[in-house]
Amino acid sequence: MSNIPESQSPRNARHKKWTSFSSAEFGTYGRWGVVVAIGDAATEYALQLSFSDGALVRVTGFLNLVLTRSTGAGLGELGAVAWRWSFLATTALVFAVVLIGLLSTPLRWPQAAAYGLLLGGSLGNAIDHLMYAQLNDFVDFHLRGWHWPAFNLADVAILIGAAILIVSTVLREPSGPPSQPKTSR
């Protein structure tokens, strides 16, 4: 039996980085969502003032800025459906409410960061659907003539948030008591 208090044990110190955070930290990750949504709206607004549809600015050998518009979801799906913009905006807003609820519960920091980024991305895309009845995309990555479909800052936040969730799930320490090694008789 050790005389070290549980709060100072090496196992507890290692585990602390994964523990839940206080309600004050909710503001930090919740603000990430607001910053992403505002940043997405601001960059799209600036590009709409500066670019005509299809205008291209080469940034590097693999990156262009180009203003494109998508009336659908997921690479243009639902593009011909008349009620699509309200459906997609409503879906994004419901997702945002769920994420706000998740951010209000005790979470490990990687989950909270991921949910904050997902919140910002969903709010950014909801703003596009509500204000313009479409998505405004402007980042065009390409390699040797192959172009990835254009995307925006909200999409980047969603991608990074999803990647953080996946990695944190794979690397998460198992819950419950540590397993005991098997002994042979």
Backbone bond lengths (Angstrom), bond angles and torsions (degrees), N, CA, C in turn:
res aa  C-N    CA-C-N  psi(-1)  N-CA   C-N-CA  omega(-1)  CA-C   N-CA-C  phi
1 M - - - 1.450 - - 1.520 108.31 -
2 S 1.302 117.48 135.73 1.450 122.49 -177.09 1.524 111.24 -94.23
3 N 1.325 115.99 148.07 1.460 121.13 176.03 1.528 111.87 -88.57
4 I 1.332 117.94 -0.22 1.464 121.82 179.47 1.525 108.74 -78.03
5 P 1.341 117.36 127.43 1.472 118.74 177.40 1.524 110.47 -60.69
6 E 1.320 116.38 146.96 1.471 122.43 -178.27 1.521 111.52 -53.84
7 S 1.339 117.73 -38.00 1.458 120.90 -177.55 1.526 112.44 -66.19
8 Q 1.344 118.90 -18.36 1.452 121.93 -178.56 1.524 112.61 -109.48
9 S 1.306 118.11 4.47 1.455 119.86 -178.28 1.524 110.39 -69.81
10 P 1.347 117.20 149.79 1.463 120.79 179.32 1.529 112.21 -58.05
11 R 1.329 117.25 -37.13 1.464 119.24 179.61 1.524 110.24 -63.25
12 N 1.322 117.20 -42.23 1.458 120.58 -179.81 1.525 110.46 -67.39
13 A 1.333 118.69 -38.03 1.461 121.85 178.74 1.529 109.59 -63.82
14 R 1.336 117.12 -42.73 1.459 120.76 178.82 1.515 110.60 -65.65
15 H 1.318 116.49 -39.33 1.461 121.14 -177.41 1.529 111.85 -73.76
16 K 1.327 117.53 -24.48 1.463 121.36 -174.36 1.523 111.70 -58.06
17 K 1.318 118.72 -35.77 1.457 120.52 -177.84 1.530 111.59 -63.93
18 W 1.292 118.98 -19.07 1.455 122.13 -178.85 1.524 112.71 -103.46
19 T 1.308 117.69 -1.93 1.457 119.59 -174.08 1.510 111.88 -75.94
20 S 1.318 116.03 170.23 1.457 121.14 -178.68 1.522 110.50 -68.96
21 F 1.321 115.09 160.61 1.447 119.98 -178.25 1.520 110.35 -112.70
22 S 1.321 115.61 168.67 1.462 120.55 -176.44 1.524 111.21 -79.71
23 S 1.318 115.70 169.04 1.461 120.09 179.48 1.526 111.24 -65.84
24 A 1.335 117.87 -24.70 1.464 120.21 176.98 1.524 110.36 -64.35
25 E 1.340 116.45 -34.00 1.461 119.77 179.08 1.522 112.20 -73.59
26 F 1.328 118.12 -17.88 1.463 120.28 175.16 1.519 109.27 -54.90
27 G 1.333 115.90 -40.91 1.459 120.42 -179.81 1.512 112.12 -60.01
28 T 1.320 117.87 -37.70 1.460 121.39 179.88 1.521 110.43 -61.40
29 Y 1.312 117.30 -53.40 1.456 120.05 -176.56 1.527 111.43 -75.54
30 G 1.319 117.75 -32.80 1.457 120.94 174.27 1.522 110.69 -63.47
31 R 1.332 116.59 -37.88 1.471 120.50 177.53 1.521 111.12 -65.65
32 W 1.318 117.16 -33.34 1.466 118.51 176.08 1.516 109.93 -55.13
33 G 1.323 115.57 -43.85 1.461 120.07 178.86 1.511 111.97 -60.94
34 V 1.318 117.27 -43.82 1.468 120.83 179.67 1.526 110.27 -65.16
35 V 1.334 117.78 -43.67 1.463 121.65 179.69 1.527 110.60 -61.45
36 V 1.321 117.23 -43.37 1.463 120.33 179.42 1.529 110.23 -62.92
37 A 1.335 117.87 -46.42 1.465 121.37 -178.51 1.526 110.97 -62.77
38 I 1.330 117.23 -44.77 1.470 120.31 178.86 1.524 110.65 -67.34
39 G 1.330 116.98 -42.45 1.466 120.35 178.03 1.517 112.14 -60.80
40 D 1.324 116.48 -41.45 1.462 121.05 178.16 1.529 110.23 -62.58
41 A 1.338 116.28 -48.21 1.465 120.01 -179.18 1.530 111.12 -63.54
42 A 1.329 117.65 -41.30 1.463 121.58 -178.27 1.529 111.77 -66.12
43 T 1.346 117.09 -44.70 1.467 119.19 -179.78 1.521 110.95 -65.83
44 E 1.315 116.88 -39.37 1.464 119.30 178.91 1.527 111.09 -67.10
45 Y 1.311 117.52 -39.64 1.459 121.33 178.74 1.534 110.13 -63.57
46 A 1.340 116.17 -45.76 1.465 120.40 179.19 1.522 110.83 -61.69
47 L 1.321 117.56 -41.61 1.462 120.37 179.39 1.518 111.39 -67.36
48 Q 1.330 117.99 -36.46 1.462 120.01 178.31 1.525 110.85 -64.99
49 L 1.328 117.53 -33.37 1.469 120.85 177.24 1.527 111.65 -73.97
50 S 1.342 116.62 -31.57 1.461 121.57 -172.95 1.522 114.53 -95.96
51 F 1.322 117.93 -25.97 1.465 121.58 -171.73 1.524 110.12 -116.84
52 S 1.310 115.23 148.40 1.458 119.28 165.76 1.524 106.92 -95.24
53 D 1.328 117.19 161.40 1.468 119.63 -179.58 1.524 110.11 -55.26
54 G 1.323 115.15 129.32 1.453 120.89 176.68 1.517 114.76 84.49
55 A 1.340 118.90 -8.08 1.467 120.69 177.56 1.527 108.48 -61.67
56 L 1.313 116.24 143.00 1.457 121.26 -172.89 1.523 110.32 -125.06
57 V 1.316 116.91 133.85 1.464 123.06 172.65 1.520 106.80 -123.11
58 R 1.322 116.34 117.97 1.459 120.36 177.80 1.525 108.76 -79.18
59 V 1.328 116.07 123.58 1.462 121.50 179.81 1.522 109.60 -97.43
60 T 1.324 116.52 -47.97 1.465 122.86 176.46 1.528 107.16 -141.11
61 G 1.320 115.50 -174.98 1.458 120.23 177.98 1.522 113.18 -70.64
62 F 1.332 117.56 -8.94 1.466 120.55 -178.95 1.525 112.88 -130.33
63 L 1.343 117.68 2.46 1.459 120.89 -175.92 1.525 110.82 -136.29
64 N 1.323 115.47 128.39 1.456 122.36 174.42 1.519 109.05 -123.69
65 L 1.319 115.98 156.13 1.458 122.06 165.50 1.520 106.73 -106.06
66 V 1.322 115.77 126.06 1.452 121.09 -179.25 1.526 107.57 -148.58
67 L 1.322 116.97 132.76 1.457 120.20 -179.70 1.518 109.65 -87.16
68 T 1.321 115.95 115.52 1.465 121.48 176.03 1.524 108.10 -126.13
69 R 1.305 115.89 158.63 1.455 120.86 -178.69 1.530 108.85 -126.62
70 S 1.314 114.78 134.75 1.462 120.63 179.38 1.522 108.35 -123.17
71 T 1.323 116.09 125.10 1.462 119.36 179.40 1.517 111.79 -93.80
72 G 1.309 117.91 -1.69 1.458 120.35 -178.53 1.512 111.77 -109.50
73 A 1.310 114.25 -154.68 1.461 121.53 178.00 1.515 107.38 -134.58
74 G 1.305 117.40 157.74 1.464 120.69 175.39 1.512 112.35 48.71
75 L 1.318 116.54 64.89 1.463 123.42 179.19 1.527 112.39 66.73
76 G 1.325 117.38 35.98 1.455 121.96 172.01 1.514 116.12 97.34
77 E 1.325 118.15 0.03 1.461 119.95 178.25 1.523 109.72 -61.41
78 L 1.291 119.01 150.66 1.460 126.54 -177.53 1.526 112.26 69.07
79 G 1.326 118.90 14.28 1.455 121.95 -176.73 1.511 114.11 -61.49
80 A 1.315 119.17 -29.90 1.459 121.31 -176.86 1.526 113.21 -95.77
81 V 1.316 118.52 -1.69 1.462 121.93 -177.64 1.530 108.77 -82.71
82 A 1.331 117.69 124.66 1.467 122.47 -173.04 1.527 112.64 -61.94
83 W 1.322 118.80 -36.52 1.461 122.16 -175.01 1.528 112.63 -93.61
84 R 1.304 117.47 11.08 1.458 122.81 -172.41 1.522 113.58 -57.18
85 W 1.326 118.39 -43.86 1.463 119.91 -174.35 1.522 111.43 -63.75
86 S 1.328 117.23 -39.97 1.465 118.47 179.64 1.533 110.59 -72.04
87 F 1.328 117.07 -37.33 1.462 120.86 177.42 1.524 110.41 -63.23
88 L 1.336 117.37 -46.79 1.462 121.30 -177.59 1.528 111.21 -68.18
89 A 1.325 117.58 -40.08 1.465 120.34 178.02 1.522 110.59 -65.00
90 T 1.334 116.71 -42.66 1.464 120.75 179.07 1.515 110.76 -63.82
91 T 1.319 117.08 -42.97 1.461 121.47 178.20 1.533 110.42 -60.68
92 A 1.324 117.53 -44.90 1.466 120.95 179.69 1.526 110.88 -64.60
93 L 1.326 117.66 -39.18 1.466 120.36 179.69 1.526 111.59 -69.00
94 V 1.328 117.72 -39.08 1.472 120.61 176.47 1.526 109.49 -63.11
95 F 1.316 116.80 -43.05 1.466 121.15 177.26 1.525 109.90 -60.19
96 A 1.336 118.07 -40.75 1.461 122.05 179.00 1.529 110.76 -62.67
97 V 1.331 117.18 -41.75 1.468 120.68 178.90 1.533 110.09 -63.45
98 V 1.320 117.15 -41.73 1.468 120.89 177.55 1.535 109.91 -61.62
99 L 1.328 117.04 -43.36 1.462 120.11 179.53 1.524 111.85 -65.18
100 I 1.332 117.61 -38.27 1.460 120.30 176.43 1.530 109.32 -62.14
101 G 1.328 116.31 -41.22 1.467 119.95 175.95 1.516 112.06 -61.29
102 L 1.332 116.47 -42.71 1.470 120.12 178.62 1.518 110.82 -64.98
103 L 1.338 117.37 -38.92 1.464 120.46 179.43 1.523 112.13 -68.62
104 S 1.320 116.43 -15.49 1.467 120.54 179.15 1.517 112.22 -87.54
105 T 1.318 117.80 -3.06 1.460 122.16 179.82 1.531 109.41 -105.96
106 P 1.334 117.62 160.69 1.469 119.00 177.27 1.535 110.41 -62.95
107 L 1.326 115.95 126.13 1.458 122.39 -179.03 1.517 109.88 -134.85
108 R 1.289 116.17 158.10 1.458 120.99 169.37 1.526 106.15 -76.87
109 W 1.329 116.99 152.25 1.456 119.46 -173.31 1.525 113.55 -59.44
110 P 1.333 121.31 -37.71 1.471 117.22 179.82 1.528 111.94 -63.53
111 Q 1.338 116.60 -37.95 1.463 119.52 177.85 1.518 110.45 -64.94
112 A 1.320 116.90 -43.74 1.464 120.39 -179.16 1.529 110.75 -63.09
113 A 1.327 117.23 -43.02 1.464 120.51 178.13 1.525 110.29 -62.34
114 A 1.322 116.19 -44.39 1.467 120.31 179.47 1.522 111.06 -62.49
115 Y 1.330 117.34 -44.87 1.464 120.31 179.82 1.524 111.06 -64.34
116 G 1.344 117.50 -36.05 1.463 120.25 176.55 1.519 111.50 -62.73
117 L 1.337 117.00 -43.68 1.469 120.83 177.87 1.531 111.46 -66.59
118 L 1.332 116.83 -41.98 1.466 119.84 177.37 1.529 111.09 -63.37
119 L 1.327 116.53 -37.95 1.457 121.31 177.16 1.529 110.17 -60.47
120 G 1.331 116.77 -49.47 1.464 120.57 179.39 1.513 112.65 -60.70
121 G 1.321 116.54 -42.15 1.462 119.91 179.03 1.516 112.49 -64.50
122 S 1.328 115.96 -43.13 1.471 118.11 -179.51 1.521 110.99 -68.80
123 L 1.335 117.61 -37.92 1.466 119.91 176.67 1.530 111.15 -66.62
124 G 1.333 116.65 -41.21 1.468 120.15 177.93 1.520 112.09 -59.62
125 N 1.320 116.81 -45.34 1.470 119.69 179.11 1.525 111.41 -70.67
126 A 1.334 117.69 -33.47 1.474 120.03 176.24 1.524 110.18 -64.18
127 I 1.333 116.84 -41.08 1.472 120.19 177.78 1.522 110.15 -59.45
128 D 1.333 116.61 -44.72 1.475 119.85 177.57 1.523 111.54 -57.21
129 H 1.325 115.79 -48.77 1.470 119.11 -177.80 1.520 111.72 -64.53
130 L 1.339 117.56 -39.08 1.459 120.37 -178.69 1.529 112.36 -73.75
131 M 1.339 117.38 -40.19 1.465 120.06 -176.29 1.521 113.28 -83.10
132 Y 1.317 117.27 -37.05 1.456 120.85 -172.03 1.526 114.05 -119.24
133 A 1.314 118.69 -5.81 1.469 123.93 -174.72 1.528 110.75 55.82
134 Q 1.333 115.72 32.42 1.465 121.93 178.61 1.522 108.82 -168.30
135 L 1.314 116.30 170.37 1.463 121.89 172.39 1.519 107.68 -101.34
136 N 1.326 115.78 139.83 1.458 121.41 175.65 1.521 107.22 -106.83
137 D 1.314 116.41 113.76 1.459 121.91 -177.86 1.521 108.84 -111.11
138 F 1.340 116.33 149.66 1.466 118.02 -175.70 1.521 115.07 -146.10
139 V 1.321 119.33 -9.29 1.464 121.47 -179.60 1.524 108.20 -96.30
140 D 1.333 115.56 122.96 1.465 121.94 -177.62 1.519 109.25 -123.74
141 F 1.344 116.68 102.43 1.461 121.41 173.97 1.523 108.36 -90.82
142 H 1.327 115.66 141.21 1.462 119.74 179.72 1.519 110.17 -149.63
143 L 1.316 115.30 156.72 1.456 121.45 178.96 1.515 108.24 -150.11
144 R 1.328 116.35 120.33 1.468 122.77 176.90 1.529 112.33 51.67
145 G 1.299 116.25 43.83 1.456 120.81 177.08 1.519 115.18 86.70
146 W 1.302 117.51 -7.39 1.462 121.33 178.15 1.525 108.25 -95.91
147 H 1.325 116.46 126.03 1.465 121.61 -178.71 1.522 110.42 -112.16
148 W 1.331 115.55 131.25 1.449 121.25 170.63 1.518 106.51 -75.92
149 P 1.339 119.95 144.39 1.464 119.04 178.01 1.540 110.59 -55.35
150 A 1.323 115.94 139.71 1.465 121.03 -178.06 1.529 110.11 -59.75
151 F 1.328 115.63 150.30 1.466 120.50 -179.50 1.520 108.85 -144.87
152 N 1.331 116.57 177.46 1.458 121.53 -176.98 1.531 110.42 -126.92
153 L 1.335 115.97 -178.74 1.463 121.09 -178.19 1.528 112.28 -61.51
154 A 1.325 117.41 -37.54 1.472 120.59 177.94 1.528 110.65 -60.90
155 D 1.330 116.37 -40.65 1.465 120.14 178.73 1.526 111.49 -65.22
156 V 1.336 116.72 -37.42 1.471 120.91 177.50 1.527 109.84 -62.58
157 A 1.343 116.84 -44.17 1.468 120.68 179.48 1.526 110.74 -62.41
158 I 1.328 117.05 -40.95 1.466 120.72 178.65 1.523 110.17 -63.64
159 L 1.313 117.24 -43.69 1.465 121.30 179.48 1.531 111.30 -62.60
160 I 1.323 117.27 -46.78 1.468 120.62 -179.81 1.524 110.48 -65.96
161 G 1.343 117.44 -42.51 1.465 120.71 178.10 1.519 111.95 -60.15
162 A 1.337 116.40 -43.72 1.468 120.16 178.84 1.529 110.61 -65.09
163 A 1.335 117.16 -40.42 1.474 120.28 179.07 1.523 110.86 -63.62
164 I 1.332 117.46 -41.29 1.466 120.30 177.92 1.525 110.42 -61.74
165 L 1.333 117.16 -43.12 1.470 119.85 178.93 1.519 111.33 -61.28
166 I 1.317 117.02 -43.59 1.459 120.55 -178.94 1.532 110.43 -64.30
167 V 1.335 116.68 -49.40 1.461 120.37 -178.41 1.528 110.62 -63.69
168 S 1.351 117.69 -43.20 1.462 119.12 -178.68 1.522 111.59 -67.48
169 T 1.314 117.73 -29.08 1.460 120.88 176.81 1.530 110.28 -70.60
170 V 1.323 116.44 -41.89 1.461 120.59 -179.99 1.522 110.83 -67.99
171 L 1.331 117.43 -38.44 1.468 121.10 -175.92 1.520 113.97 -91.05
172 R 1.319 117.77 -2.83 1.466 120.93 -176.48 1.517 111.13 -60.46
173 E 1.318 113.71 138.02 1.461 119.05 175.32 1.519 108.19 -70.92
174 P 1.309 117.69 141.27 1.458 118.81 179.63 1.520 111.05 -62.55
175 S 1.308 115.72 145.17 1.460 119.14 177.61 1.520 109.51 -86.06
176 G 1.294 114.93 163.22 1.457 119.54 179.72 1.508 111.00 92.47
177 P 1.323 116.38 -178.48 1.465 120.02 -177.76 1.521 110.33 -68.27
178 P 1.323 116.09 149.23 1.475 118.61 178.56 1.527 110.11 -61.48
179 S 1.315 114.73 145.57 1.468 118.15 -179.76 1.530 109.02 -73.29
180 Q 1.308 114.67 146.79 1.466 121.95 178.91 1.515 108.91 -96.01
181 P 1.317 116.91 138.74 1.467 118.49 177.24 1.526 109.97 -63.76
182 K 1.316 114.22 145.96 1.475 119.12 177.84 1.521 109.20 -75.83
183 T 1.301 114.58 140.66 1.468 118.98 177.17 1.513 108.36 -107.11
184 S 1.314 114.83 143.48 1.468 118.51 177.89 1.518 108.66 -98.75
185 R 1.284 116.16 149.66 1.459 121.36 -178.43 1.481 111.12 -104.58
